[in-house]
């Protein structure tokens, strides 16, 4: 394991999911990957248009387990939510549940 990877893994609060590590930027924030979303959309077309690229009116990509709760920026942690559902989800998740701290 490279030293850089070991440092990245040590900087996370929760252990990463098997086969995945949490990449952080220089400010310590979880770095999001456009490639992950693009890959996920290839097999999960937009519910409103049926397309695998471009805009998806009325829907947003959501992390099932938020990044700030230790969720992975990985396809298995993504889902489509309507804008209203997405806002409600993040209001409910302002703090991580005790099981995710």
C-alpha positions in Angstrom: 0.0 0.0 0.0 1.4 3.4 -0.9 2.1 5.9 1.8 -0.3 8.4 0.2 -3.1 5.8 0.2 -2.4 4.9 3.8 -2.6 8.6 4.8 -5.9 9.0 2.9 -7.3 6.0 4.7 -6.1 7.2 8.1 -7.8 10.6 7.5 -11.3 9.1 7.3 -13.5 8.8 10.4 -15.1 5.5 9.4 -13.4 2.5 7.8 -14.0 2.5 4.0 -16.2 -0.1 2.4 -14.5 -3.1 1.0 -12.8 -2.4 -2.3 -13.2 1.4 -1.9 -11.4 4.2 -0.1 -12.6 7.6 0.7 -10.6 10.2 -1.3 -10.3 13.6 0.4 -9.2 16.8 -1.1 -6.5 19.0 0.5 -9.0 20.7 2.7 -10.1 17.3 4.2 -13.5 17.3 2.4 -14.6 14.2 0.6 -13.7 14.6 -3.0 -16.7 13.9 -5.3 -16.1 12.1 -8.5 -18.0 13.0 -11.7 -16.8 9.7 -13.2 -18.6 7.7 -10.5 -22.0 9.5 -11.3 -21.4 9.0 -15.0 -20.7 5.3 -14.6 -23.8 4.9 -12.3 -26.0 6.7 -14.8 -25.1 4.3 -17.5 -27.1 1.6 -15.8 -29.6 3.8 -14.0 -31.3 6.1 -16.6 -33.1 9.2 -15.6 -36.6 8.4 -14.3 -38.2 11.3 -16.2 -36.4 11.1 -19.6 -35.0 7.5 -19.7 -31.7 8.9 -20.8 -28.3 8.0 -19.4 -26.7 11.4 -19.9 -27.6 15.0 -19.9 -30.1 16.8 -17.6 -32.7 14.8 -15.6 -35.6 17.3 -14.9 -37.1 16.9 -11.5 -34.5 14.4 -10.2 -31.2 14.6 -8.5 -28.5 12.0 -7.7 -28.4 11.3 -3.9 -25.9 9.4 -1.8 -27.9 6.9 0.3 -25.4 7.2 3.1 -24.3 10.8 3.0 -20.6 11.5 2.4 -20.4 13.4 5.6 -21.6 10.3 7.5 -18.9 8.2 6.0 -20.8 7.1 2.9 -18.7 6.1 -0.1 -18.7 8.1 -3.3 -19.4 4.8 -5.2 -22.1 3.6 -7.5 -23.6 1.3 -4.9 -24.3 4.3 -2.7 -26.2 6.4 -5.3 -29.9 6.7 -6.0 -32.4 9.0 -7.9 -34.6 11.2 -5.7 -37.0 14.0 -6.7 -35.8 17.5 -5.7 -38.4 17.5 -2.9 -37.3 14.0 -1.6 -33.6 15.1 -1.8 -34.2 18.2 0.3 -36.3 16.3 2.9 -33.6 13.6 3.1 -30.9 16.1 3.9 -33.0 17.9 6.4 -33.5 14.6 8.2 -29.8 13.8 8.0 -28.4 17.0 9.4 -26.7 14.9 11.9 -25.4 11.4 11.3 -27.4 8.7 13.0 -25.4 7.3 16.1 -24.8 4.1 14.2 -22.8 6.0 11.5 -20.6 8.2 13.7 
